[in-house]
């Protein structure tokens, strides 16, 4: 008799637990919708975290990681989905790994994820990211190939955002590639400052307000003037 009572009690407990879990899931699904409507990022993260505990799924995990990354919480994003390269990762997961690793100054690790994205769906924007990262990691040949791809395929209405000033700004993507090409030319031949400046001038013709290109031109021009100044002394 005692055994029957215990079994019944245990069965009722499991049933109540399942019911509570279902009710909690419904609660956080509604909470998630409401936080999205209100634009409350912290609330959305809270809701998705609970939902991932109650009813885990790759889609919810990837969405949570993306929201972290979009909120500049890159370490939290990577803690959610990891940094490993997995063939089964969704495009969203690979994108989060790529941009978060780049933001955390891990160019080599970021590169492999940008390579996956480019292989899946090539675009001038991804080519720019790859070229920039390959310059940083010393792969001049790879960077050159992506730069040429970008110059050929960038459309006039494509823009790229830069953040070196207090106020972010956009410049035509083709101008951004020409600027990179100028820097690459200098990296490969430190004596060919004129050739590098000529390419940067092409970028400035497209966008005279391209601040980063102007700064690069000034830096290269000052290096050209240094030897002359040293000879006079």
Backbone bond lengths (Angstrom), bond angles and torsions (degrees), N, CA, C in turn:
res aa  C-N    CA-C-N  psi(-1)  N-CA   C-N-CA  omega(-1)  CA-C   N-CA-C  phi
1 X - - - 1.466 - - 1.526 111.11 -
2 X 1.365 114.99 -45.32 1.459 119.44 179.21 1.529 110.60 -60.46
3 X 1.358 116.06 -39.60 1.470 120.29 -179.74 1.525 110.62 -63.11
4 X 1.330 116.25 -40.85 1.467 120.29 179.69 1.519 110.57 -64.04
5 X 1.335 115.76 -43.07 1.476 120.61 178.69 1.525 110.57 -61.38
6 X 1.350 116.68 -43.39 1.472 120.79 -179.87 1.522 111.33 -63.68
7 X 1.326 116.96 -42.24 1.466 121.27 179.23 1.524 110.54 -63.40
8 X 1.332 115.13 -44.14 1.473 119.31 178.79 1.527 110.78 -62.82
9 X 1.339 115.24 -43.55 1.472 120.15 -179.78 1.529 110.72 -62.72
10 X 1.329 115.26 -42.37 1.467 120.60 179.85 1.530 110.91 -64.71
11 X 1.348 115.59 -41.12 1.465 120.66 179.39 1.515 111.59 -64.90
12 X 1.340 116.18 -41.40 1.468 120.22 178.36 1.522 110.44 -64.50
13 X 1.365 115.15 -38.83 1.475 119.65 179.22 1.512 112.05 -62.77
14 X 1.328 117.21 -44.08 1.465 121.03 179.11 1.525 111.04 -64.10
15 X 1.334 115.58 -40.65 1.465 120.49 179.44 1.525 110.84 -62.47
16 X 1.336 115.97 -42.76 1.466 120.62 179.27 1.515 110.88 -65.99
17 X 1.343 115.31 -39.36 1.463 119.90 179.35 1.524 110.91 -63.68
18 X 1.337 116.70 -43.49 1.468 121.03 179.03 1.523 110.67 -63.84
19 X 1.343 115.17 -39.96 1.460 119.45 179.79 1.522 110.94 -65.22
20 X 1.354 115.35 -43.34 1.468 119.64 178.78 1.526 111.10 -62.87
21 X 1.338 116.05 -40.46 1.462 120.87 179.33 1.528 110.61 -62.67
22 X 1.317 116.92 -42.67 1.468 121.20 178.91 1.520 111.04 -64.77
23 X 1.328 115.53 -41.82 1.464 119.67 178.99 1.525 111.33 -65.14
24 X 1.338 115.52 -40.04 1.471 119.67 177.90 1.525 110.96 -63.34
25 X 1.334 115.62 -42.59 1.461 119.40 179.19 1.527 110.84 -60.56
26 X 1.325 116.02 -45.17 1.467 119.81 178.47 1.531 110.63 -61.68
27 X 1.340 115.17 -40.36 1.470 120.09 179.36 1.533 110.61 -59.79
28 X 1.340 116.99 -48.46 1.469 119.84 -176.71 1.527 112.45 -73.82
29 X 1.331 116.76 -26.00 1.467 118.65 173.12 1.521 110.56 -65.87
30 X 1.332 116.98 -41.92 1.473 121.24 176.74 1.529 110.44 -68.49
31 X 1.319 115.50 -40.36 1.466 120.67 178.40 1.529 110.59 -61.32
32 X 1.337 115.66 -42.30 1.471 121.47 178.17 1.527 111.01 -59.87
33 X 1.335 116.37 -46.21 1.466 120.42 179.22 1.525 111.22 -60.76
34 X 1.321 115.96 -42.83 1.466 120.46 -178.79 1.527 111.62 -66.19
35 X 1.332 117.02 -41.72 1.469 120.60 179.51 1.531 111.32 -65.46
36 X 1.339 116.30 -35.61 1.468 120.03 176.23 1.526 110.42 -64.59
37 X 1.324 115.97 -43.20 1.466 120.01 179.12 1.522 111.19 -61.63
38 X 1.316 116.26 -36.74 1.457 121.18 -178.18 1.531 112.71 -83.46
39 X 1.329 116.23 -10.38 1.464 119.65 -177.64 1.514 112.64 69.76
40 X 1.331 116.64 28.51 1.461 122.76 -178.36 1.528 109.00 -91.68
41 X 1.347 116.90 98.96 1.464 121.12 -175.32 1.519 111.42 -64.29
42 X 1.319 116.72 -43.37 1.472 119.96 179.60 1.524 110.75 -61.19
43 X 1.344 116.14 -40.35 1.458 120.12 178.40 1.519 112.25 -65.59
44 X 1.328 116.65 -39.95 1.473 121.13 177.81 1.525 110.15 -62.73
45 X 1.340 116.64 -44.71 1.471 120.96 178.68 1.526 110.47 -61.74
46 X 1.326 116.16 -42.71 1.465 121.02 178.71 1.529 111.26 -60.23
47 X 1.339 115.54 -47.26 1.467 120.55 -178.79 1.522 111.41 -63.31
48 X 1.329 116.85 -46.82 1.468 119.77 -178.59 1.525 112.19 -65.93
49 X 1.320 116.81 -35.20 1.466 119.96 177.71 1.521 110.61 -61.82
50 X 1.334 116.51 -45.29 1.461 120.35 177.58 1.531 111.47 -64.39
51 X 1.333 116.41 -41.64 1.463 119.64 -179.72 1.522 111.38 -65.19
52 X 1.334 116.74 -34.86 1.462 120.08 178.03 1.526 111.90 -68.22
53 X 1.329 116.41 -26.62 1.463 120.34 175.39 1.536 110.30 -78.19
54 X 1.330 115.42 -44.01 1.466 120.50 -176.02 1.530 113.08 -75.12
55 X 1.332 115.93 -39.21 1.469 120.54 -177.43 1.527 108.65 -146.65
56 X 1.320 116.31 73.57 1.471 119.74 -175.20 1.526 113.01 -61.97
57 X 1.344 115.37 143.00 1.466 120.99 175.24 1.523 108.06 -155.14
58 X 1.335 117.43 150.07 1.470 120.03 177.85 1.523 112.35 -58.16
59 X 1.331 117.23 -36.28 1.466 120.44 -178.44 1.525 110.98 -64.22
60 X 1.352 116.65 -44.80 1.467 119.95 179.30 1.527 110.76 -66.02
61 X 1.325 116.06 -41.02 1.463 120.12 179.16 1.524 111.04 -61.32
62 X 1.333 116.54 -46.33 1.464 120.57 -179.41 1.525 111.03 -64.41
63 X 1.339 116.38 -39.81 1.464 120.15 179.30 1.515 110.60 -64.19
64 X 1.333 117.11 -42.90 1.465 121.09 178.13 1.527 110.58 -61.31
65 X 1.326 116.41 -44.50 1.466 120.23 179.18 1.532 110.99 -62.10
66 X 1.341 116.09 -40.69 1.463 120.23 179.59 1.532 110.89 -63.18
67 X 1.328 116.79 -42.08 1.471 119.99 179.99 1.526 110.03 -64.65
68 X 1.330 117.19 -41.44 1.471 120.09 174.85 1.532 110.45 -57.24
69 X 1.337 116.52 -50.35 1.462 121.06 -177.50 1.526 111.22 -62.01
70 X 1.325 116.37 -41.17 1.460 121.12 -179.26 1.523 111.53 -67.52
71 X 1.331 115.72 -19.27 1.468 121.97 178.77 1.532 110.87 -100.23
72 X 1.345 115.95 16.25 1.467 123.50 -179.61 1.530 113.25 60.55
73 X 1.308 117.38 25.52 1.460 122.36 174.06 1.532 107.79 -102.41
74 X 1.325 114.15 68.94 1.464 119.97 -168.96 1.528 112.87 -71.57
75 X 1.317 117.25 -34.82 1.461 118.71 178.11 1.529 110.57 -65.29
76 X 1.341 115.77 -41.84 1.464 119.46 177.55 1.522 111.15 -63.25
77 X 1.339 116.30 -37.78 1.467 120.34 178.46 1.525 111.00 -61.11
78 X 1.325 116.18 -45.10 1.472 120.00 -178.49 1.523 111.53 -72.85
79 X 1.322 116.76 -31.77 1.464 118.98 175.29 1.524 110.92 -64.83
80 X 1.323 116.47 -26.30 1.467 121.23 -179.09 1.524 111.84 -77.42
81 X 1.341 117.08 -40.76 1.476 119.57 -174.11 1.526 114.39 -117.89
82 X 1.343 117.91 -6.99 1.459 120.18 -179.75 1.527 112.20 84.86
83 X 1.325 116.49 178.07 1.468 121.14 -178.88 1.529 112.26 -118.27
84 X 1.318 116.37 -3.64 1.470 119.71 -174.89 1.530 111.26 -69.65
85 X 1.324 115.37 151.60 1.458 122.29 174.81 1.521 108.65 -87.27
86 X 1.332 116.33 114.13 1.459 121.89 -179.68 1.524 110.12 -123.24
87 X 1.315 116.46 128.56 1.463 120.75 -177.97 1.526 112.24 -60.56
88 X 1.328 116.94 -29.61 1.456 120.11 -177.92 1.521 114.76 -84.01
89 X 1.322 117.96 -0.09 1.465 120.82 -179.80 1.521 111.13 -63.11
90 X 1.322 116.21 142.77 1.464 120.67 173.87 1.523 109.36 -70.57
91 X 1.333 116.80 162.33 1.461 120.67 176.81 1.524 110.70 -57.65
92 X 1.339 116.50 -38.20 1.465 120.63 -179.40 1.517 110.88 -64.20
93 X 1.327 116.87 -42.53 1.461 121.16 179.14 1.530 111.01 -63.01
94 X 1.334 116.80 -45.15 1.469 120.69 179.78 1.529 110.17 -63.66
95 X 1.331 116.49 -40.23 1.466 120.64 179.27 1.526 111.06 -61.93
96 X 1.321 116.58 -44.30 1.469 120.42 179.68 1.527 110.55 -62.42
97 X 1.329 116.93 -44.86 1.467 120.26 179.14 1.528 110.62 -60.76
98 X 1.322 116.64 -42.49 1.462 121.09 -177.89 1.530 111.65 -63.97
99 X 1.341 116.43 -52.93 1.471 119.04 -174.45 1.528 111.62 -71.46
100 X 1.337 117.19 -32.70 1.464 119.59 -178.99 1.523 110.95 -73.03
101 X 1.324 117.18 -41.00 1.466 119.99 177.38 1.525 110.89 -65.66
102 X 1.328 116.85 -37.22 1.464 119.88 176.44 1.531 110.01 -64.61
103 X 1.324 116.85 -44.08 1.463 121.01 -179.57 1.524 111.84 -63.82
104 X 1.332 117.14 -30.26 1.462 122.04 179.34 1.532 112.09 -90.51
105 X 1.343 115.45 15.81 1.465 122.17 175.87 1.534 112.46 59.35
106 X 1.341 114.30 47.52 1.458 121.24 174.87 1.538 108.20 -120.86
107 X 1.348 117.57 68.94 1.469 120.21 -171.87 1.523 114.95 -60.97
108 X 1.326 118.11 -38.30 1.474 119.71 -178.49 1.523 110.89 -65.62
109 X 1.331 116.41 -42.33 1.458 119.56 179.36 1.526 111.16 -71.27
110 X 1.324 116.00 -37.33 1.469 119.37 178.25 1.521 110.74 -63.90
111 X 1.334 116.25 -37.43 1.466 121.48 -176.91 1.520 112.95 -55.19
112 X 1.322 116.98 -45.60 1.468 118.91 -174.59 1.531 111.31 -64.42
113 X 1.325 116.95 -30.22 1.465 119.23 178.64 1.531 111.09 -78.86
114 X 1.332 117.32 -37.46 1.469 119.35 174.40 1.525 110.55 -64.20
115 X 1.325 117.15 -34.34 1.471 120.78 176.95 1.533 110.46 -62.24
116 X 1.331 116.40 -40.84 1.464 120.85 178.51 1.522 110.08 -62.55
117 X 1.338 116.16 -46.23 1.466 120.27 -179.92 1.526 111.02 -61.15
118 X 1.334 116.45 -42.40 1.463 120.73 -178.45 1.529 110.82 -67.21
119 X 1.325 115.86 -36.90 1.465 120.10 178.02 1.529 110.74 -65.63
120 X 1.335 115.88 -38.53 1.464 120.17 -178.85 1.532 111.93 -73.85
121 X 1.324 116.03 -39.26 1.466 119.49 -175.96 1.531 109.81 -153.93
122 X 1.351 117.94 85.00 1.469 121.19 -176.62 1.526 111.87 -59.96
123 X 1.332 116.05 141.19 1.465 120.85 176.19 1.526 108.61 -155.81
124 X 1.338 118.12 155.69 1.469 120.46 176.77 1.525 112.82 -59.79
125 X 1.329 117.35 -33.80 1.469 119.56 179.79 1.529 111.01 -63.65
126 X 1.331 116.23 -45.74 1.461 119.77 178.04 1.531 110.71 -66.80
127 X 1.321 116.68 -35.37 1.470 120.53 177.54 1.526 110.45 -61.52
128 X 1.333 116.54 -37.94 1.473 119.70 178.86 1.528 110.45 -65.26
129 X 1.322 116.75 -45.48 1.462 119.99 179.15 1.532 110.31 -60.06
130 X 1.325 116.43 -43.15 1.458 120.47 -179.63 1.523 111.68 -65.71
131 X 1.330 116.44 -42.79 1.465 119.82 179.25 1.523 110.67 -62.45
132 X 1.315 116.56 -45.04 1.466 121.51 -179.30 1.530 110.52 -61.37
133 X 1.330 117.21 -46.05 1.461 121.04 -178.90 1.532 111.82 -68.43
134 X 1.330 116.44 -35.86 1.467 118.90 179.85 1.527 111.88 -71.51
135 X 1.321 117.07 -30.64 1.469 119.49 172.13 1.525 109.13 -63.32
136 X 1.339 116.59 -44.16 1.463 121.08 -179.59 1.523 111.96 -62.36
137 X 1.321 117.17 -34.24 1.466 120.92 -176.13 1.529 112.88 -96.13
138 X 1.334 116.96 4.09 1.463 120.63 174.17 1.514 115.91 85.03
139 X 1.323 117.84 12.03 1.466 121.03 178.49 1.533 108.90 -92.54
140 X 1.329 116.35 79.79 1.461 120.92 -175.81 1.524 112.35 -67.01
141 X 1.326 116.81 -37.02 1.464 120.12 -179.54 1.528 110.59 -64.37
142 X 1.325 116.29 -47.67 1.454 120.51 178.87 1.512 112.16 -63.53
143 X 1.327 116.49 -40.64 1.465 120.91 179.38 1.523 110.67 -63.17
144 X 1.318 116.35 -42.63 1.467 120.31 -179.66 1.519 111.52 -59.95
145 X 1.323 116.57 -42.68 1.473 120.71 -179.88 1.529 110.81 -61.60
146 X 1.312 117.89 -42.27 1.463 121.32 -179.74 1.534 111.34 -70.96
147 X 1.317 116.84 -34.61 1.468 120.26 177.63 1.524 110.28 -64.08
148 X 1.328 116.39 -45.98 1.463 119.76 -180.00 1.529 111.20 -64.36
149 X 1.335 116.07 -39.06 1.465 120.19 175.95 1.527 109.50 -60.30
150 X 1.314 116.13 -44.37 1.456 120.22 -177.46 1.517 113.04 -66.05
151 X 1.325 117.61 -44.30 1.467 121.03 179.63 1.524 110.02 -61.79
152 X 1.325 116.47 -38.68 1.471 121.20 -179.14 1.522 112.09 -70.23
153 X 1.327 117.46 -37.54 1.469 121.05 -170.21 1.528 115.20 -104.77
154 X 1.313 118.56 -9.91 1.472 120.25 -179.74 1.529 110.22 -68.61
155 X 1.317 116.51 129.76 1.465 122.00 177.33 1.527 110.16 -89.11
156 X 1.336 115.51 157.66 1.465 120.32 -176.22 1.524 112.92 -60.78
157 X 1.334 117.14 -28.63 1.458 119.69 -176.94 1.535 113.05 -90.00
158 X 1.331 117.28 0.94 1.469 120.17 178.89 1.523 109.90 -81.73
159 X 1.328 115.72 131.70 1.460 121.71 -178.71 1.524 110.01 -121.58
160 X 1.335 115.39 156.19 1.459 120.69 175.19 1.523 108.48 -130.86
161 X 1.328 116.76 136.46 1.464 121.72 -175.96 1.524 111.05 -91.09
162 X 1.336 114.98 139.47 1.467 121.84 176.20 1.523 108.79 -123.65
163 X 1.358 114.68 150.52 1.463 119.47 -171.54 1.530 112.74 -129.89
164 X 1.350 118.26 18.21 1.465 118.09 -176.42 1.528 112.09 -75.07
165 X 1.319 116.94 -17.41 1.461 120.80 174.41 1.523 109.13 -94.90
166 X 1.328 115.51 165.62 1.461 119.61 177.90 1.523 110.43 -61.43
167 X 1.333 115.58 -36.11 1.460 120.85 178.21 1.529 108.87 -102.95
168 X 1.341 119.10 112.58 1.469 120.03 178.89 1.526 111.47 -58.59
169 X 1.336 116.05 154.27 1.460 120.40 179.69 1.526 108.64 -147.10
170 X 1.334 115.42 165.80 1.461 121.52 178.61 1.519 109.94 -117.18
171 X 1.322 115.03 149.68 1.462 120.88 175.63 1.526 107.83 -136.69
172 X 1.335 118.62 154.45 1.470 119.26 176.99 1.530 111.53 -55.15
173 X 1.306 116.34 137.77 1.462 121.42 -176.15 1.529 111.44 -60.15
174 X 1.325 116.84 -36.36 1.471 119.03 179.60 1.528 110.78 -63.20
175 X 1.334 116.76 -38.93 1.467 120.23 176.89 1.523 110.40 -63.35
176 X 1.332 116.57 -39.07 1.464 120.82 178.77 1.534 110.64 -62.55
177 X 1.336 116.83 -39.40 1.468 120.30 177.85 1.535 111.40 -67.25
178 X 1.317 117.27 -40.42 1.468 119.97 178.74 1.524 111.11 -64.02
179 X 1.312 116.19 -36.98 1.462 120.40 175.75 1.526 110.27 -62.72
180 X 1.331 116.48 -45.75 1.466 120.08 177.06 1.527 111.57 -61.11
181 X 1.332 115.53 -39.23 1.469 119.46 179.99 1.525 110.66 -63.54
182 X 1.328 116.39 -37.63 1.461 120.39 176.67 1.519 111.70 -64.10
183 X 1.326 116.47 -44.34 1.460 120.10 177.96 1.529 110.99 -63.51
184 X 1.329 115.49 -39.12 1.465 120.21 178.64 1.526 111.02 -63.16
185 X 1.331 116.01 -41.93 1.470 120.12 179.82 1.527 110.74 -60.13
186 X 1.329 115.16 -41.47 1.465 119.28 178.48 1.525 111.07 -67.82
187 X 1.340 117.12 -40.55 1.466 120.47 179.22 1.522 111.87 -59.86
188 X 1.338 115.85 -35.62 1.461 120.09 -176.15 1.522 112.75 -85.31
189 X 1.323 116.77 -20.69 1.472 120.44 178.58 1.527 108.62 -151.45
190 X 1.324 115.84 95.51 1.468 121.09 -176.31 1.528 112.62 -63.68
191 X 1.330 117.68 -16.09 1.470 120.53 179.62 1.527 112.79 -86.27
192 X 1.324 116.54 -14.27 1.466 120.34 -177.27 1.534 110.83 -96.49
193 X 1.324 115.16 59.44 1.468 119.66 179.69 1.521 110.32 -68.18
194 X 1.344 116.40 -37.06 1.474 119.55 -179.38 1.533 111.26 -61.18
195 X 1.342 116.22 -41.91 1.459 119.91 179.24 1.514 111.86 -64.36
196 X 1.341 116.65 -39.02 1.463 120.93 178.77 1.521 110.59 -66.39
197 X 1.332 116.30 -44.56 1.474 120.88 -179.56 1.528 110.62 -64.62
198 X 1.318 116.77 -35.49 1.467 120.50 179.08 1.530 111.09 -61.17
199 X 1.317 116.89 -41.62 1.460 120.99 178.18 1.532 111.40 -67.88
200 X 1.319 115.93 -39.62 1.470 119.50 178.23 1.529 110.23 -66.79
201 X 1.336 116.73 -34.45 1.466 119.96 175.21 1.527 111.41 -62.33
202 X 1.343 116.22 -35.17 1.470 119.52 176.39 1.528 110.54 -62.72
203 X 1.320 115.31 -39.06 1.470 119.79 177.89 1.527 110.25 -65.00
204 X 1.336 115.84 -40.28 1.468 120.06 -178.52 1.529 112.06 -72.12
205 X 1.325 117.41 -24.30 1.470 119.78 174.31 1.532 110.04 -67.19
206 X 1.335 114.98 -37.37 1.473 119.04 177.84 1.524 110.10 -69.98
207 X 1.328 116.48 -41.41 1.466 121.19 -178.77 1.525 109.60 -142.04
208 X 1.348 117.36 94.27 1.472 121.31 -179.69 1.529 113.10 -60.95
209 X 1.337 117.21 -18.60 1.470 120.82 -179.28 1.524 112.95 -95.99
210 X 1.318 116.99 13.90 1.469 122.01 179.89 1.536 107.41 -72.69
211 X 1.321 116.15 94.13 1.462 122.43 -171.48 1.528 113.07 -61.42
212 X 1.327 117.53 -45.49 1.465 120.40 -177.40 1.529 111.05 -63.04
213 X 1.338 117.03 -37.76 1.469 120.27 177.74 1.523 110.21 -65.74
214 X 1.322 117.38 -39.87 1.470 121.12 177.80 1.523 110.59 -62.16
215 X 1.328 116.93 -42.09 1.464 120.70 178.87 1.530 111.00 -64.91
216 X 1.338 116.51 -41.00 1.467 120.01 178.92 1.524 111.09 -64.48
217 X 1.329 116.55 -40.50 1.471 120.49 178.78 1.524 110.75 -62.77
218 X 1.328 116.01 -43.32 1.468 119.79 178.72 1.521 111.14 -62.06
219 X 1.331 116.52 -42.75 1.467 120.72 -179.11 1.531 111.10 -64.30
220 X 1.340 116.63 -43.54 1.463 120.19 179.51 1.529 111.58 -67.25
221 X 1.315 116.57 -41.04 1.466 120.77 179.41 1.522 110.92 -63.31
222 X 1.327 116.55 -38.75 1.471 119.78 179.64 1.529 110.62 -67.01
223 X 1.327 117.32 -32.89 1.465 119.99 177.54 1.520 111.09 -69.02
224 X 1.315 116.15 -33.45 1.457 119.93 178.39 1.524 110.88 -69.60
225 X 1.322 115.27 -33.73 1.464 120.04 -178.31 1.521 112.05 -77.84
226 X 1.322 118.93 -23.54 1.465 121.92 -176.57 1.531 113.76 -59.49
227 X 1.358 119.40 -48.12 1.469 118.53 179.86 1.509 112.81 -60.16
228 X 1.359 117.04 -38.29 1.464 120.59 179.98 1.519 109.44 -63.69
229 X 1.329 117.13 -41.76 1.452 121.39 -179.84 1.523 111.01 -65.71
230 X 1.333 116.35 -37.35 1.455 120.94 -179.97 1.529 110.53 -67.95
231 X 1.342 118.08 -35.94 1.465 121.97 179.78 1.536 109.79 -66.97
232 X 1.339 116.70 -38.80 1.473 119.88 -179.96 1.526 111.15 -65.39
233 X 1.354 116.33 -33.79 1.449 120.21 179.83 1.538 110.51 -75.30
